[in-house]
Amino acid sequence: MSFLAATLDLSAREQLVCSDYSWHAEAGLCLPPVIDTKRWERGGITAVSLARHASFVGLATSDDGGIQVGVTGYAVAPTEWPWPSPLPQDRRPSSLAELLAGLASIDQVELIREVNGVYAAVIWSNKRESATLLSDRLGVRPLFWTVDRGRLLVASRSVVLAQQRRSVEIDRVGVDDTLVFGFLTENRTLWQEISRVPGGTIVTVTRSGSHSRRYWSADEIIIDDHITLDDAIDGHEERFRRALDRLLELDRQPSCFVSGGMDSRRLLTGLAQRANRVDTFTIARINHRDPYESDLGIGRALANFYDMPWAGVPFYEPEREGELALLTYFINNGETFQHRQFLPLMARLPHQLGVNYDGLAGDILVYDEEVTPAVLAAQRDPGRLADFLRPQFDPDTHGVLSDKPSIPNPRERLINHLTALPDNDNRYSLWYLSHWTPRRTAPWGATVAAVRTESVFPYLDHEVMEYSLTVPQTVKLNTNMQQLILERYHADVMTAVPSSHYPNIHTTPDAVVRPYVQPVPKAMRTRRILAHYAAAADQIRACPWLWERLTAQSKQSVAMLRYGRSILSIVPSLVERAWRLDRLGQVAVILQGAEDRAFWQQLRERATVYLTPDDAEL
């Protein structure tokens, strides 16, 4: 995984002044020091990489030295990159950083819209004394910034900036977003002074202030009502194959996370037809409440079918989930709660993994099983759609707080978010993409860092994404198009290896007999009740800012949870409502860590136990 950091002096008329490089090695990482890093520095811009086999970072300078660029991420099809005539046509760029240096020198950075990839960049212009920050279309590669004492600080993780500022103020709306939705709306962070660069946006920062402009918007994509189901199946497959071909031109050894679902299966199938070797791996959370968990068996069977190497990591969540949840949230710098169980498990995987081909957004773009007739009917009315979405989140989260949610309230924030999206039948899908892709990649980015690799995202290829959003939602209703594509083009694997996912979205689990089921050890079933939330309760009690906001009943619950076995056996109902405190505990870790450097160091030391690849316990 690769990260960016920059310290740019906006107050001086000199080139670049960086007062402190010591924090750059950790910029955006928050990983134990045992993880080796590779660093490249130019002026006030630093690029950090942990990848063993592939480095998706780049630094470049314009010919006259007036433009300096730092990039993290990747871009494909370099022969299609824009290179306007004012630039020397006999010296086309060989890297994304060189491309941006050239475009910035002629004030045409917005042409990045034509560059197919997933990336983030910081560009400094000596002549204009300004910094330009940008992220890819959906903001998958995160980039945060803040101005403090005349310095522009930029990093791939927000907590790094919170620690570098002289002071920070907690953004109560951001915290409430986290507690209610599990993610941050409107590109917020947990701090008032720190901002995230939105997807598809260019942010310009000077000593007099900042402004932003969109270089890409989903408004440009028009639904084609003439596309039929057969058209969509063939159109998806044709474009997906081209996307894989473009990514394989990066010439990096592919690996693939394989689950029991269709998105990763289609990825592996496409890679197996194009590459001699694909390193596959599966991480499966074994949960006794879900007897249909079967990803380990499916992953092994798919790897065997294609004769590819495979590694599997089973995970029993009840054993230490409270501790894992806290540390993973800390390592992810408060960006998301999603997929927290993956992070400490990657250290158990083989360290020779190549670039990971990630199935991110395949379900949203290809078949979007979340879109039901009720959602489709509400797409054009943001208020109605917001009311439909609210039950997806915890309506009782604020029952643990003594004061009311911040203004505007959660429903109004949802409406504002939805209103800003295109007024067509893609509104729900685009809303999902706008918050799901960044929070999904935040933990996954830190996860793959544990084995020092990079990720690419075939479903976010521009051609694939744009075509998917032109397919009418009515074509996707009640249809798992991913499965239909596999059955039409790859029937052999569908016959040989049954899927763990339901045949269609209306089938209930009770009606499905899955071929691979791994039982949970009986001892694991009781440990959840005994220790699941104790770590969360400890952190909530240690964070004054949150503790003061709790209701009397919630404070009592936290106190009781800290006693563990005896209390939990007397009050089993406490466990049923304690999961809300688990989320509070994770927020407490970030807020407390930003203010207390000693606590921050303790968390780093605890996280080392989970992320050190050679640790005997793992």
Secondary structure, DSSP 4 states (H G I P E B T S, - for coil): -EEEEEEEESSSSSS---S--TTGGGTTT---TTS--EEEEETTEEEEE--SS---EEEEE-TTS-EEEEEEEEE--GGGS---TTS-TTS--SSHHHHHHHHHHTT-GGGGGG--EEEEEEEEETTTTEEEEEE-TT--S--EEEEETTEEEEESSHHHHHHHSS---B-HHHHHHHHHTSS-STT--SBTT-EEPPTTEEEEEETTEEEEEES--GGG----TT--HHHHHHHHHHHHHHHHHHHHTT---EEEE--SSHHHHHHHHHHHTT-S--EEEEEEEE-TT-TT--HHHHHHHHHHHTT--EEEEEEETTTTHHHHHHHHHHHTTTS--TTGGGGGGGGGS-TT--EEE--TTHIIIII-TT--HHHHHHTT-HHHHHHHHGGGS-TTGGGGBSSPPPSSPHHHHHHHHHHTS-SSTTHHHHHHHHHHHHHHHHHHHHHHHTTT--EE-GGGSHHHHHHHHHS-HHHHTT--HHHHHHHHH-HHHHHHS--SS-SSTT--GGG---S---PPPHHHHHHHHHHTTHHHHHHHHH-HHHHTTB-HHHHHHHHHHTT-HHHHHH-THHHHHHHHHHHHHHHHHHHHHHH-HHHHHHHHHHHHHHH-TT-TT-
